[in-house]
Each structure stands twice: as structure tokens, then as C-alpha cells.
Amino acid sequence: MYNLDITHAPDEGGHFGKFGGRFAAETLMQPLKDIEEAFYEAWADEDFHAERLDLLKNYVGRATPLYHAKQLTAAVGGAQIYLKREDLTHTGAHKINNTIGQGLLARRMGKKRVIAETGAGQHGVATATVAAMFGMQCDIYMGREDMARQMPNVLRMRLLGANVIPVDSGTATLKDAVNEALRNWVATCEDTFYIFGTAAGPHPYPLLVRQFHTVIGQEARAQCLDQAGRLPDVAVACVGGGSNAMGLLHPFRDDASVRLVAVEAAGYGLESGQHAASLAKGKAGILHGNLTFLLEDDEGQVQGTHSISAGLDYPGVGPELAYMFEQGRLELDASTDEDAMEALQLLTRKEGIIPALESSHAIAAGARIAKSMAADQIVLINLSGRGDKDMNTVFKHLGWVEDAS
Ligand SMILES: *Cc1c(COP(=O)(O)O)cnc(C)c1O
């Protein structure tokens, strides 16, 4: 089922068109090149893939199902909606595909310690999980603000043996956690591997993360052909940094008949200024080691973002998505907090599946698109994670529990 060819690779400097690249502290240039070299070497090694694919199957639970959501389809009216069930993976979201891959790479390079950034805590949990399994020391950088909002994930990481290090700089959220993790890595790269959480960052991370997630789209493509006898007409994924989107969409890039749709977080609305829609509303600039679209204020400062889903609350976006958008291969859509909250309830009521708030942005947009299409057409939506972590936010929104904050 899995094709191991690397297509649409960036150039030697890690550029996708004008986007991407490797803008990093001088001390990190060699470690980044070492990772790139180790990655290409590992990717050409059958044993690496044998172990990776065995873990994805028996530890993560792949292949995840492709589910024809007939009740949701009937409720929406229009195209047939299929859900790629990344919510059923171990730890409950797609992120583990990437941390297994980078964890194996870290071990291969002889590193004894891994570090990572996290926002909502999902990447932190997926990293701590793999570190526990591989017996590695694990330090997770997390904004103090995010720690307060996501205490269950903080405690989960501790239980897994990881150290959660609070970050107080800036707005004490995800972008500050990335800065702090990079700062630590400058001092520790000798024995430490930085497991980056999304398809962004300096080269080779966008490539690495994409490759480790392509299992999503490759499975979905084969499953759709098998179940429906044809490819989907549209493939839809939400975008924080772009890892689940690249994972789903990349394997369909050369299928000209398949529309590729990225759904950004519109927060309180695209015109409100309080959103995280870097592609729709950002401009080109450098953030966390790569040139991409990002949200800046008039002084060129990285803008504060807002989304009800912490996992989409990031002022940048992966450089390859910026490139695909600029090339006209990627369509943009956006869902507000309210759209996502409604879609979460709709899917829950119609299918008995509680999606993550991030994924609910994709469900909302996918349903809107399906509605405008014919019943013999297919909309494939990536259900990137399950909603357990978001229950507090949802219950507060519904007024079922008191808002303690
Ligand atoms: C982290 C997360 C996202 C957003 O990250 P990407 O790198 O853009 O995929 C989306 N969905 C879930 C469930 C997540 O945990």
C-alpha cells in the first residue's frame, strides 16, 4: 500500500519555489544537515521502513479506516462524505506518525535525549509516548499559558516520564515554545534530537514530516479506490502548521481531477483580525527557520492569533502549503470557532464520532463543499484527531459547566 518514492522534493536548500529554506542559528546548520543526511540514508534503508511500518501497524494501529459517513452525508445533502479516521490512532491524532519516524531517526543517530515544542499538548504527548517506548530522556517546551489551558495533557506527559518546561517569553504560547526549544537545541544538539511537530521549521523538517505522514493519504487513496471504485473529487484537511494536510493531500497532488482544500482557522471571522488564517490573510516572511506566509502586524511583528482549537493557533504555515497555494494547486477555505463547534456536534450526533476541534474545522468546510456537489461525487475529509482533549472547551461553550478561566 505504501509508496516510498519521494516526489515533489524541495531543492538542495530546502526550497519549495521561493518558500522554505533553512534560516537558523549558525550552530544549528550542521545538526540540520546531519539530520537531512540521516533521513535520506534511513529512507533508502529497507530495515528502517520495516521497523517503522511494523510500529505503525502494531503500535499505532494503521492502516486507519476510511469510513463512508452515510448519516452525515444524508444530513448535509450532496456529495458522499468519507472520513479518514486518524482519530483512531494510538494517542488519538495523526501526530504519532511523525514522532515514530523522527524517534527512529534520533535513535539511529545515537541521540539519548529528545526535545519538542507543543501547543495544545498533542505533539508533546506523541513525543513523550515515543520517548518512553525508546527509553530516551524527553523535555517538552510549552508556553505557560498553554499549560494552564491544557493541564490534562501536561499531566499525561509527566506520567509518560517527560519533563514539561514552562515558557514565559512572548505570549507564552506555541510560537514562544518553538523559539525556546530551538534555543535549547543550540546548546545541546550534540546529544539531543529536536522532534519538530509540524511540516514547518527549517529544512529538512518540512520534508521529513511530510514523508512520515504520507501514510495517511496513501492509505486513503487506496481505500477510496477499493470502496468507491474511484478517486475522491475533493480532499479536505485542516491546517495548523500543515502536517495532517500534507499527509493527506500530498499523495493526491498528481491526480489532476482531485481538488485539494486546506481549511484554516477563521477564529471570530476572517475580518475580525482574530484568527489564524496565515495563507488567506498573511504575507511572506520568515518564521521558525523558513520563508512562508505568516500573520504580521504593520510593524512586521508576528501577530497574536486566535482559534478555539489550540492546535490551529499558529501564526505561520508550512512552506510547501504556501508554495502549493501560490502555484494554484491548493484551494483555501476557513471555518470559524462557531462553524467548528457546530460541526463537532453534527458529526457527534449523526455518526457517534466526537472529533477534535481542529478536525471539526475540516468537517465544517467539507460539509459546505459537499452540499454544493452531486450525490455521485466524493468528498474526503481528514478526521485528524479525536475530541476527548476538547471536552472541557465544548462543555463550557455549551454552558454545561462553569467557565473557570
Ligand atoms: C496538532 C493538530 C492539528 C494541526 O496540526 P497540523 O500540523 O496542521 O496537522 C490538527 N488536528 C489535530 C487533531 C491536531 O492534534
The ligand as an SDF file (V2000), in Angstrom:
LIG
                    3D

 15 15  0  0  0  0  0  0  0  0999 V2000
   -1.9550   19.3430   16.0180 C   0  0  0  0  0  0  0  0  0  0  0  0
   -3.2250   19.0200   15.3770 C   0  0  0  0  0  0  0  0  0  0  0  0
   -3.6250   19.6180   14.1560 C   0  0  0  0  0  0  0  0  0  0  0  0
   -2.8600   20.7270   13.4940 C   0  0  0  0  0  0  0  0  0  0  0  0
   -1.5340   20.4390   13.1410 O   0  0  0  0  0  0  0  0  0  0  0  0
   -1.1030   20.1840   11.6560 P   0  0  0  0  0  0  0  0  0  0  0  0
    0.3710   20.0770   11.7160 O   0  0  0  0  0  0  0  0  0  0  0  0
   -1.5490   21.3630   10.8340 O   0  0  0  0  0  0  0  0  0  0  0  0
   -1.7520   18.9340   11.2020 O   0  0  0  0  0  0  0  0  0  0  0  0
   -4.8040   19.2010   13.5730 C   0  0  0  0  0  0  0  0  0  0  0  0
   -5.5770   18.2530   14.1520 N   0  0  0  0  0  0  0  0  0  0  0  0
   -5.2360   17.6630   15.3250 C   0  0  0  0  0  0  0  0  0  0  0  0
   -6.1390   16.6460   15.8940 C   0  0  0  0  0  0  0  0  0  0  0  0
   -4.0470   18.0210   15.9650 C   0  0  0  0  0  0  0  0  0  0  0  0
   -3.7270   17.4350   17.1270 O   0  0  0  0  0  0  0  0  0  0  0  0
  1  2  1  0
  2  3  1  0
  2 14  2  0
  3  4  1  0
  3 10  2  0
  4  5  1  0
  5  6  1  0
  6  7  2  0
  6  8  1  0
  6  9  1  0
 10 11  1  0
 11 12  2  0
 12 13  1  0
 12 14  1  0
 14 15  1  0
M  END
$$$$
